């Protein structure tokens, strides 16, 4: 099974309060992307669709920390 995770929004509603994309915001010591992926609890291949912006390195670094099978396309 493949699970597609979209990280391609501009987080426009969060820009007023945060300087990072929504998926990198910490909630209870976890980024939103980590919390979301861990909550799915399905063994699958995760495909992350990422908006290329100035946070691309931080986003890729966070994705690589996740202990799930990932597929690059």
WODACOR-V177426 format. One record per residue. N is the residue number from 1. PHI is phi as a letter, one per 30 degrees, with the letter a starting at -180 (999 if undefined). OMEGA is omega as a letter, one per 40 degrees, with the letter a starting at -180 (* if undefined). Layout:
# WODACOR-V177426
N&PHI&OMEGA + N&PHI&OMEGA
This chain:
# WODACOR-V177426
1&999&i + 2&c&i + 3&b&i + 4&c&i + 5&c&a + 6&c&i + 7&b&a + 8&c&i + 9&d&a + 10&c&i + 11&h&a + 12&d&i + 13&d&a + 14&c&a + 15&e&a + 16&d&a + 17&c&a + 18&b&i + 19&c&a + 20&b&i + 21&d&a + 22&e&a + 23&d&i + 24&c&i + 25&d&i + 26&d&i + 27&b&a + 28&h&i + 29&i&i + 30&b&i + 31&d&a + 32&e&a + 33&d&i + 34&d&a + 35&d&a + 36&d&a + 37&d&i + 38&d&a + 39&d&a + 40&d&i + 41&h&i + 42&b&i + 43&d&a + 44&a&i + 45&c&a + 46&c&i + 47&c&a + 48&c&i + 49&c&a + 50&c&i + 51&d&i + 52&d&i + 53&a&a + 54&d&i + 55&c&a + 56&e&a + 57&d&i + 58&d&i + 59&d&i + 60&d&i + 61&d&i + 62&d&i + 63&d&a + 64&d&i + 65&d&a + 66&d&a + 67&c&i + 68&b&i + 69&d&a + 70&c&i + 71&b&i + 72&c&i + 73&b&*
